[in-house]
Amino acid sequence: MNNNSQTELIRQHLEEGHAITAIMALNMFNCFRLAARISDLRHNGMNIITRTVKANGKSFASYEVVA
């Protein structure tokens, strides 16, 4: 799967109202570089926010589209 395919799948996931994290992107779309794909989507006009999630003593990013 190339970057464009991953970007499109992530775009669809976000547009359906779902948030996404790096581990989700890896498991669902075999995407190791979610932040890069999010950057591509932002560059193409998507209004995506980043939330910091804390769980089990760790922090990670969760991305979602602003309504």
N, CA, C and O atoms as a Maestro MAE file, in Angstrom:
{
 s_m_m2io_version
 :::
 2.0.0
}

f_m_ct {
 s_m_title
 :::
 protein
 m_atom[268] {
  # First column is atom index #
  i_m_mmod_type
  r_m_x_coord
  r_m_y_coord
  r_m_z_coord
  i_m_residue_number
  s_m_chain_name
  s_m_pdb_residue_name
  s_m_pdb_atom_name
  i_m_atomic_number
  :::
  1 25 0.856 -1.180 0.000 1 A "MET " " N  " 7
  2 3 0.000 0.000 0.000 1 A "MET " " CA " 6
  3 2 0.896 1.235 0.000 1 A "MET " " C  " 6
  4 15 1.815 1.337 0.812 1 A "MET " " O  " 8
  5 25 0.632 2.160 -0.897 2 A "ASN " " N  " 7
  6 3 1.474 3.349 -0.971 2 A "ASN " " CA " 6
  7 2 0.922 4.462 -0.073 2 A "ASN " " C  " 6
  8 15 -0.164 4.348 0.496 2 A "ASN " " O  " 8
  9 25 1.709 5.547 0.036 3 A "ASN " " N  " 7
  10 3 1.321 6.664 0.905 3 A "ASN " " CA " 6
  11 2 -0.015 7.261 0.518 3 A "ASN " " C  " 6
  12 15 -0.804 7.625 1.391 3 A "ASN " " O  " 8
  13 25 -0.292 7.372 -0.799 4 A "ASN " " N  " 7
  14 3 -1.556 7.961 -1.237 4 A "ASN " " CA " 6
  15 2 -2.734 7.096 -0.809 4 A "ASN " " C  " 6
  16 15 -3.768 7.623 -0.397 4 A "ASN " " O  " 8
  17 25 -2.594 5.781 -0.900 5 A "SER " " N  " 7
  18 3 -3.663 4.879 -0.472 5 A "SER " " CA " 6
  19 2 -3.893 4.998 1.031 5 A "SER " " C  " 6
  20 15 -5.033 5.059 1.491 5 A "SER " " O  " 8
  21 25 -2.802 5.029 1.789 6 A "GLN " " N  " 7
  22 3 -2.928 5.176 3.242 6 A "GLN " " CA " 6
  23 2 -3.584 6.507 3.581 6 A "GLN " " C  " 6
  24 15 -4.468 6.569 4.435 6 A "GLN " " O  " 8
  25 25 -3.156 7.556 2.922 7 A "THR " " N  " 7
  26 3 -3.716 8.880 3.187 7 A "THR " " CA " 6
  27 2 -5.214 8.891 2.906 7 A "THR " " C  " 6
  28 15 -5.985 9.459 3.680 7 A "THR " " O  " 8
  29 25 -5.625 8.279 1.825 8 A "GLU " " N  " 7
  30 3 -7.048 8.232 1.466 8 A "GLU " " CA " 6
  31 2 -7.848 7.429 2.487 8 A "GLU " " C  " 6
  32 15 -8.942 7.839 2.872 8 A "GLU " " O  " 8
  33 25 -7.323 6.305 2.924 9 A "LEU " " N  " 7
  34 3 -8.014 5.492 3.923 9 A "LEU " " CA " 6
  35 2 -8.130 6.237 5.254 9 A "LEU " " C  " 6
  36 15 -9.168 6.180 5.914 9 A "LEU " " O  " 8
  37 25 -7.082 6.921 5.636 10 A "ILE " " N  " 7
  38 3 -7.107 7.705 6.879 10 A "ILE " " CA " 6
  39 2 -8.098 8.854 6.741 10 A "ILE " " C  " 6
  40 15 -8.847 9.139 7.676 10 A "ILE " " O  " 8
  41 25 -8.110 9.522 5.580 11 A "ARG " " N  " 7
  42 3 -9.076 10.606 5.338 11 A "ARG " " CA " 6
  43 2 -10.501 10.098 5.504 11 A "ARG " " C  " 6
  44 15 -11.315 10.727 6.180 11 A "ARG " " O  " 8
  45 25 -10.799 8.969 4.891 12 A "GLN " " N  " 7
  46 3 -12.143 8.397 4.995 12 A "GLN " " CA " 6
  47 2 -12.493 8.080 6.444 12 A "GLN " " C  " 6
  48 15 -13.607 8.356 6.890 12 A "GLN " " O  " 8
  49 25 -11.557 7.508 7.169 13 A "HIS " " N  " 7
  50 3 -11.772 7.154 8.574 13 A "HIS " " CA " 6
  51 2 -12.106 8.407 9.385 13 A "HIS " " C  " 6
  52 15 -13.046 8.406 10.180 13 A "HIS " " O  " 8
  53 25 -11.338 9.465 9.181 14 A "LEU " " N  " 7
  54 3 -11.573 10.711 9.906 14 A "LEU " " CA " 6
  55 2 -12.898 11.354 9.505 14 A "LEU " " C  " 6
  56 15 -13.630 11.851 10.360 14 A "LEU " " O  " 8
  57 25 -13.208 11.347 8.216 15 A "GLU " " N  " 7
  58 3 -14.454 11.960 7.746 15 A "GLU " " CA " 6
  59 2 -15.692 11.213 8.247 15 A "GLU " " C  " 6
  60 15 -16.780 11.785 8.306 15 A "GLU " " O  " 8
  61 25 -15.531 9.959 8.601 16 A "GLU " " N  " 7
  62 3 -16.641 9.189 9.177 16 A "GLU " " CA " 6
  63 2 -16.858 9.536 10.647 16 A "GLU " " C  " 6
  64 15 -17.763 9.000 11.287 16 A "GLU " " O  " 8
  65 25 -16.030 10.431 11.181 17 A "GLY " " N  " 7
  66 3 -16.198 10.895 12.551 17 A "GLY " " CA " 6
  67 2 -15.368 10.160 13.578 17 A "GLY " " C  " 6
  68 15 -15.579 10.325 14.780 17 A "GLY " " O  " 8
  69 25 -14.425 9.349 13.124 18 A "HIS " " N  " 7
  70 3 -13.588 8.584 14.038 18 A "HIS " " CA " 6
  71 2 -12.273 9.305 14.296 18 A "HIS " " C  " 6
  72 15 -11.746 9.996 13.423 18 A "HIS " " O  " 8
  73 25 -11.755 9.136 15.498 19 A "ALA " " N  " 7
  74 3 -10.404 9.595 15.813 19 A "ALA " " CA " 6
  75 2 -9.440 8.480 15.412 19 A "ALA " " C  " 6
  76 15 -9.849 7.342 15.185 19 A "ALA " " O  " 8
  77 25 -8.147 8.827 15.330 20 A "ILE " " N  " 7
  78 3 -7.151 7.814 14.996 20 A "ILE " " CA " 6
  79 2 -5.859 8.086 15.750 20 A "ILE " " C  " 6
  80 15 -5.451 9.235 15.921 20 A "ILE " " O  " 8
  81 25 -5.229 7.015 16.194 21 A "THR " " N  " 7
  82 3 -3.933 7.083 16.853 21 A "THR " " CA " 6
  83 2 -2.927 6.301 16.008 21 A "THR " " C  " 6
  84 15 -3.303 5.598 15.070 21 A "THR " " O  " 8
  85 25 -1.655 6.433 16.351 22 A "ALA " " N  " 7
  86 3 -0.611 5.752 15.583 22 A "ALA " " CA " 6
  87 2 -0.793 4.236 15.609 22 A "ALA " " C  " 6
  88 15 -0.633 3.583 14.578 22 A "ALA " " O  " 8
  89 25 -1.122 3.669 16.757 23 A "ILE " " N  " 7
  90 3 -1.290 2.214 16.831 23 A "ILE " " CA " 6
  91 2 -2.501 1.768 16.020 23 A "ILE " " C  " 6
  92 15 -2.480 0.697 15.412 23 A "ILE " " O  " 8
  93 25 -3.544 2.573 16.007 24 A "MET " " N  " 7
  94 3 -4.712 2.257 15.180 24 A "MET " " CA " 6
  95 2 -4.337 2.289 13.702 24 A "MET " " C  " 6
  96 15 -4.725 1.403 12.940 24 A "MET " " O  " 8
  97 25 -3.583 3.311 13.298 25 A "ALA " " N  " 7
  98 3 -3.179 3.441 11.893 25 A "ALA " " CA " 6
  99 2 -2.305 2.261 11.479 25 A "ALA " " C  " 6
  100 15 -2.421 1.760 10.361 25 A "ALA " " O  " 8
  101 25 -1.446 1.826 12.366 26 A "LEU " " N  " 7
  102 3 -0.597 0.675 12.068 26 A "LEU " " CA " 6
  103 2 -1.437 -0.588 11.907 26 A "LEU " " C  " 6
  104 15 -1.258 -1.338 10.948 26 A "LEU " " O  " 8
  105 25 -2.338 -0.819 12.831 27 A "ASN " " N  " 7
  106 3 -3.169 -2.027 12.794 27 A "ASN " " CA " 6
  107 2 -4.178 -2.022 11.648 27 A "ASN " " C  " 6
  108 15 -4.401 -3.054 11.015 27 A "ASN " " O  " 8
  109 25 -4.782 -0.880 11.381 28 A "MET " " N  " 7
  110 3 -5.847 -0.804 10.382 28 A "MET " " CA " 6
  111 2 -5.336 -0.634 8.960 28 A "MET " " C  " 6
  112 15 -5.883 -1.223 8.027 28 A "MET " " O  " 8
  113 25 -4.279 0.178 8.786 29 A "PHE " " N  " 7
  114 3 -3.848 0.584 7.453 29 A "PHE " " CA " 6
  115 2 -2.378 0.281 7.167 29 A "PHE " " C  " 6
  116 15 -1.855 0.673 6.124 29 A "PHE " " O  " 8
  117 25 -1.710 -0.416 8.092 30 A "ASN " " N  " 7
  118 3 -0.292 -0.733 7.945 30 A "ASN " " CA " 6
  119 2 0.540 0.541 7.739 30 A "ASN " " C  " 6
  120 15 1.499 0.557 6.968 30 A "ASN " " O  " 8
  121 25 0.143 1.607 8.449 31 A "CYS " " N  " 7
  122 3 0.782 2.918 8.313 31 A "CYS " " CA " 6
  123 2 1.703 3.158 9.506 31 A "CYS " " C  " 6
  124 15 1.245 3.257 10.644 31 A "CYS " " O  " 8
  125 25 2.998 3.249 9.236 32 A "PHE " " N  " 7
  126 3 3.983 3.492 10.281 32 A "PHE " " CA " 6
  127 2 4.201 4.977 10.542 32 A "PHE " " C  " 6
  128 15 4.778 5.336 11.569 32 A "PHE " " O  " 8
  129 25 3.754 5.851 9.638 33 A "ARG " " N  " 7
  130 3 4.033 7.286 9.746 33 A "ARG " " CA " 6
  131 2 2.739 8.099 9.730 33 A "ARG " " C  " 6
  132 15 2.504 8.889 8.816 33 A "ARG " " O  " 8
  133 25 1.910 7.900 10.740 34 A "LEU " " N  " 7
  134 3 0.626 8.596 10.788 34 A "LEU " " CA " 6
  135 2 0.806 10.110 10.785 34 A "LEU " " C  " 6
  136 15 0.074 10.810 10.085 34 A "LEU " " O  " 8
  137 25 1.751 10.625 11.540 35 A "ALA " " N  " 7
  138 3 1.935 12.083 11.597 35 A "ALA " " CA " 6
  139 2 2.210 12.664 10.213 35 A "ALA " " C  " 6
  140 15 1.748 13.762 9.902 35 A "ALA " " O  " 8
  141 25 2.952 11.943 9.385 36 A "ALA " " N  " 7
  142 3 3.224 12.407 8.022 36 A "ALA " " CA " 6
  143 2 1.958 12.399 7.181 36 A "ALA " " C  " 6
  144 15 1.723 13.323 6.403 36 A "ALA " " O  " 8
  145 25 1.139 11.362 7.331 37 A "ARG " " N  " 7
  146 3 -0.119 11.300 6.582 37 A "ARG " " CA " 6
  147 2 -1.070 12.400 7.051 37 A "ARG " " C  " 6
  148 15 -1.773 12.988 6.230 37 A "ARG " " O  " 8
  149 25 -1.108 12.689 8.346 38 A "ILE " " N  " 7
  150 3 -1.937 13.779 8.879 38 A "ILE " " CA " 6
  151 2 -1.452 15.106 8.298 38 A "ILE " " C  " 6
  152 15 -2.263 15.954 7.926 38 A "ILE " " O  " 8
  153 25 -0.142 15.286 8.218 39 A "SER " " N  " 7
  154 3 0.415 16.499 7.627 39 A "SER " " CA " 6
  155 2 -0.027 16.640 6.169 39 A "SER " " C  " 6
  156 15 -0.379 17.735 5.730 39 A "SER " " O  " 8
  157 25 -0.010 15.537 5.420 40 A "ASP " " N  " 7
  158 3 -0.480 15.568 4.029 40 A "ASP " " CA " 6
  159 2 -1.941 16.012 3.960 40 A "ASP " " C  " 6
  160 15 -2.310 16.836 3.124 40 A "ASP " " O  " 8
  161 25 -2.763 15.460 4.845 41 A "LEU " " N  " 7
  162 3 -4.192 15.806 4.849 41 A "LEU " " CA " 6
  163 2 -4.409 17.271 5.219 41 A "LEU " " C  " 6
  164 15 -5.241 17.951 4.619 41 A "LEU " " O  " 8
  165 25 -3.665 17.748 6.198 42 A "ARG " " N  " 7
  166 3 -3.768 19.166 6.572 42 A "ARG " " CA " 6
  167 2 -3.353 20.052 5.411 42 A "ARG " " C  " 6
  168 15 -3.987 21.072 5.140 42 A "ARG " " O  " 8
  169 25 -2.293 19.664 4.730 43 A "HIS " " N  " 7
  170 3 -1.808 20.424 3.569 43 A "HIS " " CA " 6
  171 2 -2.878 20.492 2.479 43 A "HIS " " C  " 6
  172 15 -2.939 21.462 1.724 43 A "HIS " " O  " 8
  173 25 -3.715 19.464 2.403 44 A "ASN " " N  " 7
  174 3 -4.790 19.419 1.413 44 A "ASN " " CA " 6
  175 2 -6.099 20.009 1.929 44 A "ASN " " C  " 6
  176 15 -7.143 19.845 1.297 44 A "ASN " " O  " 8
  177 25 -6.051 20.693 3.070 45 A "GLY " " N  " 7
  178 3 -7.190 21.463 3.529 45 A "GLY " " CA " 6
  179 2 -8.043 20.865 4.633 45 A "GLY " " C  " 6
  180 15 -9.019 21.490 5.047 45 A "GLY " " O  " 8
  181 25 -7.713 19.683 5.124 46 A "MET " " N  " 7
  182 3 -8.514 19.120 6.221 46 A "MET " " CA " 6
  183 2 -8.171 19.813 7.527 46 A "MET " " C  " 6
  184 15 -7.000 20.055 7.823 46 A "MET " " O  " 8
  185 25 -9.190 20.131 8.304 47 A "ASN " " N  " 7
  186 3 -9.011 20.771 9.600 47 A "ASN " " CA " 6
  187 2 -8.956 19.675 10.663 47 A "ASN " " C  " 6
  188 15 -9.988 19.247 11.181 47 A "ASN " " O  " 8
  189 25 -7.757 19.233 10.976 48 A "ILE " " N  " 7
  190 3 -7.543 18.118 11.901 48 A "ILE " " CA " 6
  191 2 -6.899 18.658 13.163 48 A "ILE " " C  " 6
  192 15 -5.927 19.411 13.108 48 A "ILE " " O  " 8
  193 25 -7.453 18.263 14.304 49 A "ILE " " N  " 7
  194 3 -6.862 18.660 15.576 49 A "ILE " " CA " 6
  195 2 -6.121 17.467 16.182 49 A "ILE " " C  " 6
  196 15 -6.412 16.307 15.892 49 A "ILE " " O  " 8
  197 25 -5.164 17.800 17.025 50 A "THR " " N  " 7
  198 3 -4.398 16.790 17.753 50 A "THR " " CA " 6
  199 2 -4.749 16.894 19.220 50 A "THR " " C  " 6
  200 15 -4.680 17.971 19.814 50 A "THR " " O  " 8
  201 25 -5.123 15.780 19.796 51 A "ARG " " N  " 7
  202 3 -5.372 15.711 21.234 51 A "ARG " " CA " 6
  203 2 -4.314 14.811 21.849 51 A "ARG " " C  " 6
  204 15 -3.950 13.784 21.276 51 A "ARG " " O  " 8
  205 25 -3.829 15.196 23.007 52 A "THR " " N  " 7
  206 3 -2.893 14.342 23.726 52 A "THR " " CA " 6
  207 2 -3.689 13.454 24.671 52 A "THR " " C  " 6
  208 15 -4.453 13.933 25.509 52 A "THR " " O  " 8
  209 25 -3.493 12.164 24.517 53 A "VAL " " N  " 7
  210 3 -4.183 11.173 25.336 53 A "VAL " " CA " 6
  211 2 -3.171 10.566 26.293 53 A "VAL " " C  " 6
  212 15 -2.047 10.251 25.902 53 A "VAL " " O  " 8
  213 25 -3.578 10.404 27.558 54 A "LYS " " N  " 7
  214 3 -2.707 9.770 28.543 54 A "LYS " " CA " 6
  215 2 -3.374 8.483 29.013 54 A "LYS " " C  " 6
  216 15 -4.523 8.487 29.457 54 A "LYS " " O  " 8
  217 25 -2.635 7.384 28.907 55 A "ALA " " N  " 7
  218 3 -3.150 6.086 29.346 55 A "ALA " " CA " 6
  219 2 -1.982 5.222 29.787 55 A "ALA " " C  " 6
  220 15 -0.937 5.189 29.137 55 A "ALA " " O  " 8
  221 25 -2.165 4.537 30.878 56 A "ASN " " N  " 7
  222 3 -1.135 3.625 31.395 56 A "ASN " " CA " 6
  223 2 0.220 4.295 31.562 56 A "ASN " " C  " 6
  224 15 1.258 3.688 31.298 56 A "ASN " " O  " 8
  225 25 0.206 5.555 32.003 57 A "GLY " " N  " 7
  226 3 1.445 6.280 32.247 57 A "GLY " " CA " 6
  227 2 2.155 6.769 30.997 57 A "GLY " " C  " 6
  228 15 3.293 7.230 31.078 57 A "GLY " " O  " 8
  229 25 1.502 6.679 29.839 58 A "LYS " " N  " 7
  230 3 2.105 7.120 28.582 58 A "LYS " " CA " 6
  231 2 1.207 8.170 27.916 58 A "LYS " " C  " 6
  232 15 -0.001 8.211 28.150 58 A "LYS " " O  " 8
  233 25 1.808 8.997 27.101 59 A "SER " " N  " 7
  234 3 1.073 10.002 26.338 59 A "SER " " CA " 6
  235 2 1.242 9.723 24.853 59 A "SER " " C  " 6
  236 15 2.318 9.331 24.401 59 A "SER " " O  " 8
  237 25 0.170 9.929 24.102 60 A "PHE " " N  " 7
  238 3 0.238 9.750 22.656 60 A "PHE " " CA " 6
  239 2 -0.796 10.648 22.001 60 A "PHE " " C  " 6
  240 15 -1.723 11.131 22.652 60 A "PHE " " O  " 8
  241 25 -0.621 10.868 20.688 61 A "ALA " " N  " 7
  242 3 -1.502 11.754 19.945 61 A "ALA " " CA " 6
  243 2 -2.701 11.002 19.394 61 A "ALA " " C  " 6
  244 15 -2.603 9.852 18.968 61 A "ALA " " O  " 8
  245 25 -3.821 11.683 19.416 62 A "SER " " N  " 7
  246 3 -5.048 11.207 18.772 62 A "SER " " CA " 6
  247 2 -5.514 12.334 17.861 62 A "SER " " C  " 6
  248 15 -5.604 13.489 18.278 62 A "SER " " O  " 8
  249 25 -5.807 11.986 16.617 63 A "TYR " " N  " 7
  250 3 -6.193 12.976 15.614 63 A "TYR " " CA " 6
  251 2 -7.673 12.838 15.279 63 A "TYR " " C  " 6
  252 15 -8.202 11.729 15.204 63 A "TYR " " O  " 8
  253 25 -8.337 13.978 15.077 64 A "GLU " " N  " 7
  254 3 -9.734 13.962 14.645 64 A "GLU " " CA " 6
  255 2 -10.042 15.232 13.878 64 A "GLU " " C  " 6
  256 15 -9.346 16.240 13.999 64 A "GLU " " O  " 8
  257 25 -11.106 15.160 13.082 65 A "VAL " " N  " 7
  258 3 -11.516 16.297 12.272 65 A "VAL " " CA " 6
  259 2 -12.381 17.223 13.121 65 A "VAL " " C  " 6
  260 15 -13.224 16.771 13.896 65 A "VAL " " O  " 8
  261 25 -12.159 18.519 12.962 66 A "VAL " " N  " 7
  262 3 -12.960 19.523 13.634 66 A "VAL " " CA " 6
  263 2 -14.242 19.707 12.817 66 A "VAL " " C  " 6
  264 15 -14.200 19.906 11.603 66 A "VAL " " O  " 8
  265 25 -15.375 19.636 13.507 67 A "ALA " " N  " 7
  266 3 -16.665 19.787 12.818 67 A "ALA " " CA " 6
  267 2 -16.921 21.216 12.423 67 A "ALA " " C  " 6
  268 15 -17.960 21.518 11.835 67 A "ALA " " O  " 8
  :::
 }
 m_bond[267] {
  # First column is bond index #
  i_m_from
  i_m_to
  i_m_order
  :::
  1 1 2 1
  2 2 3 1
  3 3 4 2
  4 3 5 1
  5 5 6 1
  6 6 7 1
  7 7 8 2
  8 7 9 1
  9 9 10 1
  10 10 11 1
  11 11 12 2
  12 11 13 1
  13 13 14 1
  14 14 15 1
  15 15 16 2
  16 15 17 1
  17 17 18 1
  18 18 19 1
  19 19 20 2
  20 19 21 1
  21 21 22 1
  22 22 23 1
  23 23 24 2
  24 23 25 1
  25 25 26 1
  26 26 27 1
  27 27 28 2
  28 27 29 1
  29 29 30 1
  30 30 31 1
  31 31 32 2
  32 31 33 1
  33 33 34 1
  34 34 35 1
  35 35 36 2
  36 35 37 1
  37 37 38 1
  38 38 39 1
  39 39 40 2
  40 39 41 1
  41 41 42 1
  42 42 43 1
  43 43 44 2
  44 43 45 1
  45 45 46 1
  46 46 47 1
  47 47 48 2
  48 47 49 1
  49 49 50 1
  50 50 51 1
  51 51 52 2
  52 51 53 1
  53 53 54 1
  54 54 55 1
  55 55 56 2
  56 55 57 1
  57 57 58 1
  58 58 59 1
  59 59 60 2
  60 59 61 1
  61 61 62 1
  62 62 63 1
  63 63 64 2
  64 63 65 1
  65 65 66 1
  66 66 67 1
  67 67 68 2
  68 67 69 1
  69 69 70 1
  70 70 71 1
  71 71 72 2
  72 71 73 1
  73 73 74 1
  74 74 75 1
  75 75 76 2
  76 75 77 1
  77 77 78 1
  78 78 79 1
  79 79 80 2
  80 79 81 1
  81 81 82 1
  82 82 83 1
  83 83 84 2
  84 83 85 1
  85 85 86 1
  86 86 87 1
  87 87 88 2
  88 87 89 1
  89 89 90 1
  90 90 91 1
  91 91 92 2
  92 91 93 1
  93 93 94 1
  94 94 95 1
  95 95 96 2
  96 95 97 1
  97 97 98 1
  98 98 99 1
  99 99 100 2
  100 99 101 1
  101 101 102 1
  102 102 103 1
  103 103 104 2
  104 103 105 1
  105 105 106 1
  106 106 107 1
  107 107 108 2
  108 107 109 1
  109 109 110 1
  110 110 111 1
  111 111 112 2
  112 111 113 1
  113 113 114 1
  114 114 115 1
  115 115 116 2
  116 115 117 1
  117 117 118 1
  118 118 119 1
  119 119 120 2
  120 119 121 1
  121 121 122 1
  122 122 123 1
  123 123 124 2
  124 123 125 1
  125 125 126 1
  126 126 127 1
  127 127 128 2
  128 127 129 1
  129 129 130 1
  130 130 131 1
  131 131 132 2
  132 131 133 1
  133 133 134 1
  134 134 135 1
  135 135 136 2
  136 135 137 1
  137 137 138 1
  138 138 139 1
  139 139 140 2
  140 139 141 1
  141 141 142 1
  142 142 143 1
  143 143 144 2
  144 143 145 1
  145 145 146 1
  146 146 147 1
  147 147 148 2
  148 147 149 1
  149 149 150 1
  150 150 151 1
  151 151 152 2
  152 151 153 1
  153 153 154 1
  154 154 155 1
  155 155 156 2
  156 155 157 1
  157 157 158 1
  158 158 159 1
  159 159 160 2
  160 159 161 1
  161 161 162 1
  162 162 163 1
  163 163 164 2
  164 163 165 1
  165 165 166 1
  166 166 167 1
  167 167 168 2
  168 167 169 1
  169 169 170 1
  170 170 171 1
  171 171 172 2
  172 171 173 1
  173 173 174 1
  174 174 175 1
  175 175 176 2
  176 175 177 1
  177 177 178 1
  178 178 179 1
  179 179 180 2
  180 179 181 1
  181 181 182 1
  182 182 183 1
  183 183 184 2
  184 183 185 1
  185 185 186 1
  186 186 187 1
  187 187 188 2
  188 187 189 1
  189 189 190 1
  190 190 191 1
  191 191 192 2
  192 191 193 1
  193 193 194 1
  194 194 195 1
  195 195 196 2
  196 195 197 1
  197 197 198 1
  198 198 199 1
  199 199 200 2
  200 199 201 1
  201 201 202 1
  202 202 203 1
  203 203 204 2
  204 203 205 1
  205 205 206 1
  206 206 207 1
  207 207 208 2
  208 207 209 1
  209 209 210 1
  210 210 211 1
  211 211 212 2
  212 211 213 1
  213 213 214 1
  214 214 215 1
  215 215 216 2
  216 215 217 1
  217 217 218 1
  218 218 219 1
  219 219 220 2
  220 219 221 1
  221 221 222 1
  222 222 223 1
  223 223 224 2
  224 223 225 1
  225 225 226 1
  226 226 227 1
  227 227 228 2
  228 227 229 1
  229 229 230 1
  230 230 231 1
  231 231 232 2
  232 231 233 1
  233 233 234 1
  234 234 235 1
  235 235 236 2
  236 235 237 1
  237 237 238 1
  238 238 239 1
  239 239 240 2
  240 239 241 1
  241 241 242 1
  242 242 243 1
  243 243 244 2
  244 243 245 1
  245 245 246 1
  246 246 247 1
  247 247 248 2
  248 247 249 1
  249 249 250 1
  250 250 251 1
  251 251 252 2
  252 251 253 1
  253 253 254 1
  254 254 255 1
  255 255 256 2
  256 255 257 1
  257 257 258 1
  258 258 259 1
  259 259 260 2
  260 259 261 1
  261 261 262 1
  262 262 263 1
  263 263 264 2
  264 263 265 1
  265 265 266 1
  266 266 267 1
  267 267 268 2
  :::
 }
}
